[in-house]
């Protein structure tokens, strides 16, 4: 009987701690974008990494697990930060400057069209940067899920 009461007490105490810990993340969660999935994963891996680096762990492989969690966490962070296009455009903007554009009247009443003020070489360079940005993001996403498929069952104490 005492063990049952102790289990209930632990469950309530742990549940309240989890609610408090996760409220800021859940409060900002939305269902319309993959960003929020990666943000949830980032937070989960962050909490797990801290646990596996703490003195509360029983596993002899705790630091190895923590290092793997750190890899997963950092991949999620890169995906959440969405700096792929900014990084890919850096050399183009150093060479050509920031992208310039203006608006012109459109054949549709009340609408304008955006016209880019760029040379053909600049347009091609930017197009390559956009493709490279997409490639780098896809590469990180693929690596994250392959990494998780390989290691996620090791993430236990």
N, C-alpha and C positions, 0 to 999 in steps of 0.2 A: 504494500500500500504506500509506504513511504517513497519507494522508487518511482511509483506512478506520479505522485505529487511533485517529486523532484523533476521528473521529465516534463510535466506540465509547466512548472516554474521556469525551467530552462527554455522551453519552446516560446513562452510568452516573452521572457526577457530578450531572447535572441530575435524574435519577431519584431519587437518594438525597436531594437537597435537597428535591424535591417530597414525598417520603415523610415526611421530618421535618416539613415545613411543614404537611402535611395530616393527620398522625396525630391531633392533638387534635380536629379537626373530625370525622374519620371515626370516631374512638373513640366519640363521642357521637351518631353517626348511627343512626337506626332506620327501619324500613320501614313503620311503621304510621300515619304522620301527615304531612300536607303541610308542617307546620312545618319538618321536616328538609330538604325540597326547597328551601324559601326560605332556610334557613340556609346550605345549600351554595352556592346562587346568590349570597347576600350575601357569603360569603367569597371566592368566585371573582371577583366584581366588585370587591371590596376589593383583592385582590392585583393585578388588572389595572389598576385606577385608579392604584395606587402605581407600577406599571411605567410607565404612560404619563405619569406626572409625573416620572419619573426621567431621568437623562442617558444611559440605554441605548437610547433610542428613536430610530429613523431617520425616522419619519413627520413631515412638516411639520404635520400636523393632530393631533399628539399631545395637545395641551391640549384641543382640542375633543372628542376621543375620551374623554379623562379626565373631562371635564365630563359627558358622556353616561353614562359608567360610574358616575359619582357619583349621577346621577339614579336609575339602575337599582338601585344599591346601597342608596340611601336608601329607595326603595320596598320593597325586600326587608326592610330593617331595620324599617320600620313594620309590615309584615305579621308578621314574626317576633316583634316586641315585643307584639303583640296588645293594644294599649291602646284599641282602638275602644270597647269597652263602658264602660271606666272613664271615658273622655273624654265619652261620650254621657250617662252618669249624673251627671256633676258638677253640672249645674244642678238636677237633680231632688233630689240629696242635699243641696244647699245649701238648697233650699226645704223639703223634707220630712224631712231627716235620712237616715241609713242605713236600708236595708230591714230591717224587723223581722218575725220569724216565731216560731212555736212549733210544737211537735208535739202531736198529739192521737191517741188510740187509733184504729186503723183497723178496718174490718170484717174485715180479713184477720188471722188469728191470728199474733201475733208481730211484726206490722208497725205502724208509726206513719205518720201522714200529716202532711205539713208544711202549716201554715196561715199565710198571710201576714197580718200585722196592718197593713192599709193601707186608706185611703179609696178610693173609686171614682176620684176625680181623680188620686190618686197612682198607682193601678194603671194608668190610661190613660197617664199621663206616662211611667211606666217601660216600658210596652209600646211607646210611640213611640220611646223611647230604644233599646230592643232592636232595633227595626226599623231605626232610623237607624244603629246600630252595624254591623249586617249590610250595609247599603247602602254605608257608607264603606269597609268592608273589601273588598267586591266591586268598588267603584270603583277602589281601589288595585291590586287584582289585574288587573282589566281594563286599566288604564292601563299597568301593568308589561309585560304581554304585547303590547299594541299598540305600545308604545315599543320593545320588543325586536324585534318583527317589522319595524319601520321601520329600526332602527339597528344591529342585531347584526352585520350584514356589514361595518360600518365598524370593528369592534373588532379590528383587526389592525395590525401594524407592518410 
